[in-house]
Amino acid sequence: MNIYSIIKKPVVTEKSTVARDEENKYLFEVDRGATKIDIRNAVEKIFKVTVLNVHTVNVSGKKKRVGRVVGRRRNWKKAVVTLAPGGSIEVHEGV
C-alpha cells in the first residue's frame, strides 16, 4: 500500500486541538484497510517525526434524513497518533 494513500486528511476539531496542545496527539482520517504499523510508518516517513503510539477507531456513519428520504453517511477509520516529546506536524500548526 502506498504511504500517501494511507493518510487521507487530518481531523481538525476542538477535541483534536486540545489533544494536540496538551498531549502531543494528532488525529487523522486513514484508509479503512490500514493497520497500526502501516499508519506508523506512513506518518514517520511523510512528516519525519518519531511516533510513540497509534490507536485506531472505526467510526460508524450516522443515519441522516432529508424529508422522507433516509440516507447514511459513510463509515471511516480514525487514527490517534502520539508523537515523541518535541515532535510536531506542521499541517496542524496554522489551524
PEDAZI-V241339 format. One record per backbone hydrogen bond with DSSP energy under -1.0 kcal/mol. CO is the residue of the C=O (numbers start at 0). NH is the residue of the N-H. E is the energy in kcal/mol with one decimal. If there is no record, write none. Layout:
# PEDAZI-V241339
co=(CO CO)
nh=(NH NH)
e=(E E)
This chain:
# PEDAZI-V241339
co=(1 5 8 12 13 14 15 16 17 18 18 23 25 26 27 28 28 30 34 35 36 37 38 39 40 41 42 49 52 54 56 58 61 63 65 68 70 75 76 77 78 79 80 81 81 83 91)
nh=(4 30 28 16 17 18 19 20 21 22 24 82 80 10 78 7 8 33 38 39 40 41 42 43 44 45 46 83 81 79 77 75 72 70 68 65 63 58 29 56 27 54 25 51 52 86 94)
e=(-1.2 -2.3 -3.5 -2.0 -2.1 -2.1 -2.1 -2.2 -2.8 -1.8 -1.6 -2.3 -3.2 -2.3 -2.7 -2.5 -1.4 -1.5 -2.3 -2.5 -2.4 -2.3 -2.5 -2.3 -2.2 -2.7 -2.1 -2.3 -2.8 -3.3 -3.2 -2.3 -2.8 -3.7 -1.7 -2.5 -1.9 -3.2 -2.3 -2.7 -2.3 -2.3 -2.8 -2.9 -1.4 -2.1 -1.2)
